[in-house]
Amino acid sequence: MGETEVTCNDNGSLKITGNFVIKDMQGNQYDLSGRTAISLCRCGSSSNKPFCDGAHKKINFQSTVRATKLPPPAPKV
């Protein structure tokens, strides 16, 4: 499997493809059952967070995203 890729879908989820691991705040790894593609919720309404269940369509979630350049990271002191 190639590099990990994250796609920000307009009015929807974050789609992750490739070789990746998803962990909770305690460092426990989610069992993705061998999946190489998954969608994560951005709208906050999924009943299966952090995964997308399509709830964004029911609540008319609106968010258009376009690639931009981030400023350089702040120097560490």
Order of alpha helices (4+ residues) and beta strands (2+ residues): beta-beta-beta-alpha
